[in-house]
Every structure is written in C-alpha cells, then in structure tokens.
Amino acid sequence: MSDVNREQVRQIVEAIGGQENIDTATHCVTRLRFVLNDESKVDKKKLESIDLVKGSFSNSGQFQVVIGQGLVDKVYKVLAEETGIQEVSKDDVKSAATKNMNPLQRAIKLLADIFIPILPAIVTAGLLLGLNNVLTAEDLFGPDPLIVTYPQWADIAEVINIIASAAFTFLPALIGWSAVKRFGANPLMGIVLGLVLVHPALLSAYAYPNALQEGTVPTWNLFGLTVESIGYQGQVLPVLVAAYLYAVIEKFLNRRVHDSIKLLVVAPVSILITGFAAFIVIGPLTFAAGTAVTDAVVYMFENFGWLGGLIYGGFYAVLVITGMHHTFLPVDLQLISDQGGTFLWPILALSNIAQGSAAFAIFAATFFMKGKDEKLKGLASSSGISAWLGVTEPALFGVNLRYKFPFICALVGSGIAGIILGANFVLANSIGVGGVPGIISIQSQFWGIFALGMGIVIVVPFALTLAYALVVKKGKLE
C-alpha cells in the first residue's frame, strides 16, 4: 500500500477519535467494523472527506466505515500496524458491541443472530420455488402450464418442488440449529430438537385446522394431561423457545455432570426434558401466540391493505437504520407457513429499489454540479447498484442519509408502491431475495402488480431526488 494511503489510514483513526477511542476492530467484505469507547468523538465530516472512505454509519453497537471490496483487507492491515490492535473475529466484535446496546437492541440482535445464518437456505428455497412456479403456473406462457404443454418436464418440476420445499418442511430444524448455537449449546442437538417437532408420526401442522374442525386430532395422555399429538411444521416460536430451554438445561448439566458420563447424561436428559416441555406447554402456547400475531397482521392487510402497505413501505428503510427490520424475519416465515406466502417481503424488495433509485439520482445530479465530485459520483453509482441488488446500507448511510432529501424521496416512492402492493395482497414465496431480483420470489400471479410497483420505485424517487437537487438545492448538495 502506498504512503499516501497509509496517511489516509492515519486520518481515519484520527477522525474516529484516535487510537485510544478504539475498543475492538475487525472488517468484513467491504467495511471496517469498530466498537468505539465513545462514538460522539467521531468527526463524520472529516472521516467522509477521506478518499478511502465511501461512507460510514453506526449500527448494532458498531461504527462501520465503508471502504470497498478487496481494498478493505489492505486498509485493515495498515490499521493494525498503525494502532497495534489485534485481529479479532466478527463474533468477538459483536460481543463487545452488546455493551453499547439497550435491552431492545439486544433483543433485535438476538433475532438477527438466529435468522441471518439460515437465510441462504431460505433464499435458495425461494429461488427454486420461483422456478417451479414458472413451470407450473397457468396463463403465464399460454392457457396451460409449461408442464402440460411439455409433459416431459412434469417430473423435473416435481423434483424441483421437493428440493425447494425442503427448507420450509424442516424449518424448525434450521431454526433449532441456529438458535441452540446462539444460546451457547450443542447446535447438532438443535437440529434434533427441530426434527422432533416435525416428526412424521405427528399430525402435520398443515392438516391440524381440518382435523380440529372434524374432531380427529390425535392426543396423548402424559402425566394425566391430555396433549395433542401435533407437529409444528413451518412454525417459528415453538422451536425458538424450546431451543432456549434446551440450551439452559444442557449448560446446567454440563457444569455439574462428571466428564466420564457426560455423553450418557447431558444430551439425552436435556432433549428428553425439552421434548416433553415442548409438546405439553411450549408448543401449544407459542403456536397460539404465533397464530394470533399472524391473524392480526393478515386482518390488517386484508381489510386495510393500502394502509399496511403505506406504513410498511414508507417506513421500512427507517427500520433498517435502527436494525429493527430483523424483527420481521420471524413474521415473514410464519406468514409463509400459515398463508402460503408473505405480503411483507415484496414491499421490502421495493424499498430496496427505492433507496437505490434515490442514490442514482444523486449520481445523475453530480454531472450538473460545478465541482464534479468524483468521489460522490462513484459512491452514488456503486451504492445504487448494491441497493438494487438488495443491500441498501451503502446507499442509506453513504449517500441518502448524508443529504437527507434523497432518503425522504425514496420513502415517498416506496410508500406509494406499498399502497399498491398492500391493496392487492401481493405475496412472495420466500424471503431473502431483495431488490430487483426479488421478482423471482414473487408468486407468478402477482408479477404484473409487482412490476408496476417496481416501476414506481424506480421513477418516483429518482425524479423527486433529481428535481430537488437541481431546482431547490441548485446542484449544491452540501
């Protein structure tokens, strides 16, 4: 790395309050991640004037400086040389960051730590379900589905459907693995716990409503109690609470059982106690709670869809700033299980695009600026592309919030699009596919409405932002 860049790294350290203000530090693919002793000492204006820096923001107790893919590795090495900080993992930094969080932020972080690791499986399932929809949907390429027009594709579609639906069929196992791992116990037993809750010997949760109506729900007699013998396919809360209980029991026994018999005692006793508790208490209570939450959200969108779409679309980006957007991941998964799709994720995908469109408008505005800010031009264009692909943080924190009005224009566009999607109850098969590629996860019968919403979030934020930048600000963005 050149001496100029080394000097810029020193400037970064100085801008964030000096070496003494750094508690811990690490980096990811594009960003330096700091836990600072006092974030009020950060001089953001000075920091973002450094050529190496593409933007900065604080989130979940971490102060993050956007550098760029590849370059961030070199910057971090020089940072370590200049400050003497030790290389630590992202998990270590996250742990250190929790001391800067309030209880609500810790709860949000907990949900994020559990659900983000399983997103690749959910995203994959959504993409493959989209492919299956293309093969089986009516009136998409003609009056008959493709598998009717081309019967030789029918078995292929069936195999794709089996592969795609596996993640949702065994969702409690995925959540069990991630949750038990997050709670500090054996993640393998978390998988076992999740599989226990969807065992094929149990009445499927999907068949439960009909069985309840017909009075054919199977039951057990456990300790004098009548307990319904049902599974929890697609459910989120039962396995979350059960995973926590399992982790508590396992850690308790690990501290007290002699090493020579731990294998024979700890896991068997922990899973046995948790299993009975799950079927007798945890499952019924959390199943009812999850159903109540789903019913309330569905009622709002069925009766006031436009309002729900306006609120969620208009304020989703605000949730991203606070980190509270992670709290909706369980709700999305619960909706997919209970309703066969989620109406929240399509609105989220359009919010991503709206923020990218506003960033692109700032990129366009730079061509009319006297100074021709090349750094801003590069940041706005690259962050706009990132947002359109579903990752909005660079556009949010590097461009839109920096100037404020692009962020507001993006909220207006996503709010308008949210009204249209909410009023038409647009559903996505899966979560995780955001931005422009998000259309793949949308159920095929809603592609037209979603495309209309996509057009709105491309045009409205871009036009409003560019007009404000050129007419009101007269090209002077600072």
N, C-alpha and C positions, 0 to 999 in steps of 0.2 A: 504494500500500500504506500502511496506517495506521501511525502512530508506534509503536503497541503491537506490531504485527507486526515492525517494524524492530528494536525492542528484543529481540524473541524471536529474531531472526536473530543479533543480537549474542550472545545467550545460547547459541545453537547453536555459534557459533565458539568461545566460551569453553569450552563443555563438551567439545569435541573437542581441546582442548589449546591453543587460541589460534591466532592468525594464523600465528605462526612454526612451528606444527606442520603446516601445510598445504603439501604439495609441489605438487600439482595438483588441480584440481576441475572437474567438469562435472555435467551432470544428464541423466536420461532422462525418460521419460514421468511417472514417479511419484517418483523418488528423486534426492537429491543424491549424487554419487559423488566421494569423496575418496581421494587417495593421501596418506597421512599419514606424516610422518617417524618418528613413534613412537606406535603405536596404544595403548600402555599408558597414555598420558596422557589417554585418553578417559574421561570420567566418565559412564558409561552411565545411571546412575540420575538424574543431573541432566539429561542430554540428553533422556531419555524422559519427564521431567516437564514439558517444554515443550509447550504446547498445539499448536504447529505440527507437532510430531514424532509420527508414528504408529508408529514403531518404528525399530530400527537393527540392522545386522549387518555382519560382515566376511566378505568372500568374494573369492577370487582376487586377493588383494593390495589390494583396495579396501574402504574403510569407507563403507557406504551408509546414508543416512538417509532413511527413508520419509516423504514429505511429502503426496503425493496428486496426482492428475492435475489439470493446469491451474495449481494453486497453486504447484507446484514451480518453474515458469518465473519467477513473480514473486519467489519467495524467492531464487532464484539471482541475479537481477538485483540485489537488495538486497545479497546476499552479496558480489557482485563490487564493488559500490560501497563497502561497509564494509571490505573487505580489500585491494582493489586487484588481485585475481587476474585473470589474463587468461582470456578464453573459449577453451577448448581442446576438441578433439573427443573423443568416447568412445574412439576408437582411440589417441589420444595418452595418455589416462589409462590405458588398458590396457597400453600400452607402458611407462609409468612404473611401473605396478603390478608388472611382472615382476621388478623388482629386489628385491621383498619375498618372492619365491616360491622354494621349494626346487625341485630338478630334477623331482620327481614332480608338483608343482603346475604347473610349466611344461609338462610333457607333457600333462597333463589340459587345460590352457588351449589348447594347440595343437589337440587334437582338437575342443574346443568351437568354436574359431575356424573350423575347417574345416566342421564339420557343421551348426552352427546356421544359417548363411546359406542352406543348401539345404532346411531344414525346411519352409518354405512349400510347396515343390513336393511334398514327401513327404506333408504333411498333406492337401493338395488331392487327391493321388492316393488316399489312404486314404478320404477322404470319398466320392469318386466310385466307388471300388470297393465301398464300403458300399451306395451307391445301386444299383449294378449287381447286388449280391447280393440286394437286396430284389426286384428284377425277375426274377432267375433262380433263386432258392432254392426248393427243394421243401418242402412241408409247412409253409410259413410262413403263407400265407393260404388254404391248401387243399391237396389232394393234388398238384396240378400247379403249376408256377411261373407267375407272372403272365404271362410271355411266351407260355405255352401257352394260358392262359385268354384272353389278349388278344393274338393273333398280330401285330396291328398295332404292338405295342410291341417286337417282336423286333429290328428294325433299329435302333431307338433305343437299346436295350440294348447292341447291338454297337458302336455309335459311342461310347457312354459308356465301354465297356470299353477301346476303343482309346485314348481320351483319358486314362483313368485309368492304364493300364498303361505309358504313355509314360515317365513319370518313372523307373520301375523298369527298363524296357527299356534306357534310356540313362543309367542311374545313374552309370556311370563318367565320363560327360561332365560331369554335375553336380559330382561329386566332383573331377574334374580341374580344372574352372574354379575352384572354391573353394580347392583345395589349392595350385595354382600361384600363385594370387593371394596366399594366405597366405605362401607361401615367397618372395614378392617378385619374381616373374617375370610374363610376359605371360599374363593369365588366358584370353585368346582361344585361345592355343596349348594351354592346359589342356583346353579343350573339344575341340580337335582330337585331342589325345592320348587322351582318353576315348573319342572316336568311333573312333579307330584300333583300340582294344581290343575294340570290339563291331561291327566291320565285318561286313556281311552275307556277305562272301566267306569268312569264318572259320566253322568248325564252332561252333555255339552251345554255350555252357557248359551249357545245359539239356539238350542232346542228347548231351553228352560221356559220361555214365555208360553209356548204352546202346551208343554207338559203341565205347567201350572194351571192354565185355563182348563185343561182336560182332567186335572186332578190325578195325574200319573207320575208325579215327581217321586223318585225313589228316596227312601230315607234309611238312616241307621239309628240304632239305639246305642248311644255312647254315654256311659256313666249315668244312665237313667234319663238322658236327654234325647229327644227326637231331633236328629240333624239331617238336613237334606244332603243327599249324595250327588252334589253337582260340581262341575268343573268351572274354571274361571278363565276360559279362552278369551283372549283379547282384552282382559281386564288389567288395569294398572295398579289401583290402590291395594288390592289384596296381597299381591306379591311384594309391594313396597314395604308394607307394614310387617308382613311375615319375615321378610329379609332382615329387617331391623331387629326383630325379636330373635331370629336365629343367630345373628352376629353377637347380640348381647349374651346369649346363653353360651355360645362357643367360646367367647373370650373369658367368660366367668369360669368355665370348666378348664380351659387351658391354663389358667393361673393356679388351679387347685388340684388337678389330676396329675399323678406321677407320670413322668415321661414314658415309663415302661408299659403303661396301659392306655396311653392317650388314644392310640389308634382304635382301641376296642371300646372306648368310652365316649370321647368328646363328640365326634361326628354323629354316631348312632343316637346318643341321648339327645343331642341338640336337634337333629332332624325329626326325631320322634315327638318330642315335646312341641316343636314348632308346627309339625304337621297336624297334630290334634287341635292345637290352638287355632290354626288356620281354618280348619273345617267347622269347628264349633263356634268360634267367636269372631275372629278376624275377617274371614271370608264373608259371612252374612252381613256384618255391619258395614264393611267397606264396599261391598257390592251394592248395597242400598245407597250408600253415600255417593258412589260414582254414578249410579243411575240417576240420582236426584240432580247432580250437577249437570249431567248430560241433558236431562229433560228440561232443565231451566234454560240452558243455552239454546237448545233446539226450539223451545217455545218462543223465545225472543226472536229468533231468526225466521221462524215460520209465520209469526204474527206481525213482527216489526223488522223484517229483513233489511229494509233500506236503512233503518236506524242503526241496527247492529253493524251493517257494512260500513256506514259512515263513521261510527265510533272506532271500529277496529282498524279500518283503512286509514282514517285520519290521524290516529294516534299510535299506530304500531311502531313507527320509527322512534317515537318518544320512549316507548317501552325498551327499544334496543339500547338507547342511551343509558337507561337505568339498569339494564340487564334483566328486567322483569319479563322480557319476552320468553325466557326459558320456562316460565311457569305455565305456558300454554302448550308445551310439548305433551304432557300427560293428557290434557284435554283433547288435543288432536287425535291421539292414539285411542282414547276412549270413544270419541265420535266415530272413528273408522270401525271400531269393533261393534258399536251399537247401531250405527246408522248406515254402515257400508261405505262411508266416505266422510271427509271433513270439509266444512264450508269456511273454516278459518284459514287454512293454508293457501287457497287460491288468492285471498285478499293479501296475505303476507307476500306472496310472489310478486304481486303488482306493486306493493310498497317498495320492494327492492328496485324494481324497474324505475319507479318514480324518482327515487333518490339518484339513480344513475343518470336519468334524463336531465335533472337539475345540474348535475356536475358537468354533463356535456354542454349545457347552455353556458356555463362559466368558461368552458374551453372555447366555445364559439365567441364569447364576449372578448376574450383576450386578443383576438385579431383586430378588434376595434379600439383597443387601448393604446395610448401613446407610448407607454413604456414597453409594450410587448413582453410581458413577464413570462419568460420561457419556462421557469420552474413551475409556475402555476398552470401553464398550458399542459405540461407533461403530467402533472399530478391530476388535473381535472380529467384528462382523457383516459389515463390508466385506471383511475378510481371509478370512472363512469362505466368502463368495460367490466370491472370487477363487480359493481353493483348489478349490472345487467345479467351477470352470471350467478347472482345470489349472495355475494359477500359485500355488504353495504358499509362496513366500518370505515374503510379508506375514504369513501365519498362523504360519509356523515361527518367524521371528525377532521378529515383533512381539507375539505372544501366547503360543504354546505353549512355546517355549524359555524365555521370560521366567518362566513359572511352573513349568516342568519337568514336572509331573504330566500336563498335557494332552498333551504330546508323547509321553510314555510310554504313555498310554491309547490314543493314535492308533496307536502302533506295535503294541500288542496287537491292536487291531481289524484292521489291515492284515495282520498276521501270520496271524490266523485265516482271513481271506478268502484270503490267499495259499495256504494249505494246500488249500483247496477248489479254487481255480483251477489250482494246480500238479498236484493229483491227477487232474484232468480234462483236463489238457493243453489249456487254453483258448488259442485263437490269435487274434491280431489281424492284419488285412491290412496295416496300415501303422502308422507311429509318428507322434507329434506331436499327436494328439488325446487330451488327458488329461482327468481329472476325469469329471464326469457325461456330457459329450458323447462320452467315449471309447467308449461302447457302439456308436457309429456305425462305428468302425473294427474292431469285433469280428466275426469270421465268424459268420454268422447261426445256424449250428447250435449255437453256444455262448451265444447271448443269454440263455437261461434260467439257466445256471450263473453267467454274469456278473452278471445281475440279482440272484441270490441273494447273491453276493459284495458287490454294491453295497448291499444291504440290511444286511449285517453291518457294513460300514464306516460306514454312516450311524448305526446304532443303538448298536453296542458302544462306540465312542469317546465318543459323546455321553453315554450312560448312565454310563459309568465316570467320565468327567471331571466331570459334574454331581454325581454321588454323592460323589466325593472332595472337590469344592469345598464342598459343603453340609454333609456329615457329618464329614469329617476336618478340613478347614480351617475349617469353620463360617462360611463366607462371607468369611473374612479371607484374601484371596489373597496379600497382601504378606508 
